[in-house]
Amino acid sequence: MISLYDLARSRQEQGDLDDAADLLRQGLLLAAEAGDEPSLAYYLEAMAGLAARHDRPRRAIALLAAASARLEATGSGWLHAYVPRAPHGPDTLAGLRARGADADFQQAWTHGRSLTVPGAVRYALDQQEQP
C-alpha cells in the first residue's frame, strides 16, 4: 500500500492525474480489503486533492470529511510514518470553502462524515458528483 500511495502522490505532483487516480483507486481498494481504515483515510485525502484539481470542491470536501471521520474513529495509523500525507488541514478546507457557498460546504461535509467505510469507498470510486 505504501508504494501505491507514494507513486500516486508522485504522479499527482507531476500532473499525471489520470494515472494518479488509477493508483489511488487500487490502493483504496487494497486498504478497504485489508480493513486498514487509517490508510483508507489517507487515500481518501489524496483523492480529495484530485477532486479539487478537477474543480470539484463539493466532492473534495466530502472525501476529506469521510477521511476525517475514519481517522477520528481509528487513529492515525502507520502510513504517515513512511510517506507525506496529501494536503488535508484547515488551509485546504478554507480554500475549498471559499470556492462555493457555505451551505454547500456544510452539506458536503455532513454527507462525507455520514459515510460508512463501504459507503466512503463507493463514493470515492464513483466518478459522478454526488448530490
C-alpha positions in Angstrom: 0.0 0.0 0.0 2.9 2.4 0.7 4.3 2.1 -2.8 0.9 2.7 -4.5 0.3 5.8 -2.3 3.7 7.2 -2.8 3.6 6.5 -6.6 0.1 8.1 -6.8 1.2 11.2 -5.0 4.3 11.5 -7.2 2.2 11.1 -10.3 -0.2 13.7 -9.0 2.6 16.2 -8.4 3.9 15.6 -11.9 0.4 16.4 -13.3 -0.4 12.9 -14.4 -3.8 13.0 -12.8 -5.3 10.0 -14.7 -2.5 7.7 -13.6 -2.6 9.1 -10.1 -6.4 8.4 -9.9 -5.9 4.8 -11.1 -3.2 4.2 -8.5 -5.3 5.8 -5.7 -8.3 3.6 -6.6 -6.1 0.5 -6.4 -4.7 1.5 -3.1 -8.1 2.4 -1.7 -9.5 -1.0 -2.6 -6.5 -2.7 -1.0 -6.8 -0.7 2.2 -10.5 -1.5 2.3 -9.9 -5.2 1.7 -7.3 -5.3 4.4 -9.5 -3.4 6.9 -6.8 -0.7 7.2 -9.1 2.3 7.9 -6.3 4.8 8.6 -4.6 4.0 5.2 -8.1 4.2 3.6 -8.5 7.7 5.0 -5.1 8.8 3.6 -6.2 7.5 0.2 -9.5 9.5 0.6 -7.5 12.6 1.3 -5.4 12.1 -1.8 -8.5 11.5 -3.9 -9.9 14.8 -2.5 -6.8 16.5 -3.8 -7.6 15.2 -7.3 -11.2 16.3 -7.0 -10.1 19.8 -6.1 -7.7 19.9 -9.0 -10.6 18.9 -11.3 -12.6 21.8 -9.9 -15.0 19.5 -7.9 -14.9 21.2 -4.5 -18.0 19.5 -3.1 -16.6 16.1 -3.9 -13.2 17.1 -2.3 -15.0 18.3 0.8 -17.0 15.1 1.2 -13.9 13.0 0.7 -12.0 15.0 3.3 -14.9 14.7 5.7 -15.1 10.9 5.2 -11.3 10.7 5.8 -11.6 12.8 8.9 -14.3 10.7 10.3 -12.3 7.5 9.7 -9.2 8.9 11.4 -11.1 10.2 14.4 -12.6 6.7 14.8 -9.4 4.7 14.3 -6.4 6.9 14.9 -3.7 8.0 12.5 -2.3 4.6 11.6 1.1 3.9 10.2 1.2 5.1 6.6 2.1 8.7 7.5 5.3 7.4 9.1 6.6 6.4 5.7 5.1 9.0 3.2 3.9 12.5 3.5 0.1 13.0 3.6 -1.9 14.7 1.0 -3.0 18.3 1.9 -5.9 17.9 4.3 -5.8 20.6 7.1 -7.6 23.8 7.8 -5.9 25.7 5.0 -7.1 23.1 2.5 -10.6 23.3 3.9 -10.6 27.1 3.9 -9.6 27.1 0.3 -12.4 24.7 -0.6 -14.9 26.6 1.5 -14.0 29.8 -0.4 -14.9 28.2 -3.7 -18.6 27.9 -3.0 -21.5 28.8 -0.7 -21.2 28.0 3.0 -24.4 25.9 2.7 -22.8 23.7 0.0 -19.7 23.3 2.2 -21.8 22.2 5.2 -23.9 19.8 3.1 -20.8 18.2 1.5 -19.1 18.0 4.9 -22.1 16.4 6.6 -22.5 13.9 3.7 -18.9 12.9 3.9 -19.0 12.5 7.7 -22.1 10.3 7.4 -20.5 7.7 5.1 -19.7 4.3 6.4 -16.5 2.6 5.3 -18.2 0.8 2.4 -20.1 4.0 1.5 -16.9 6.1 1.5 -15.2 3.5 -0.8 -18.2 3.5 -3.2 -18.3 7.3 -3.1 -14.6 7.6 -3.8 -14.7 5.2 -6.7 -17.8 6.8 -8.2 -16.8 9.2 -10.9 -20.0 11.1 -10.8 -20.7 14.1 -8.4 -23.0 13.1 -5.6 -25.9 15.3 -4.6 
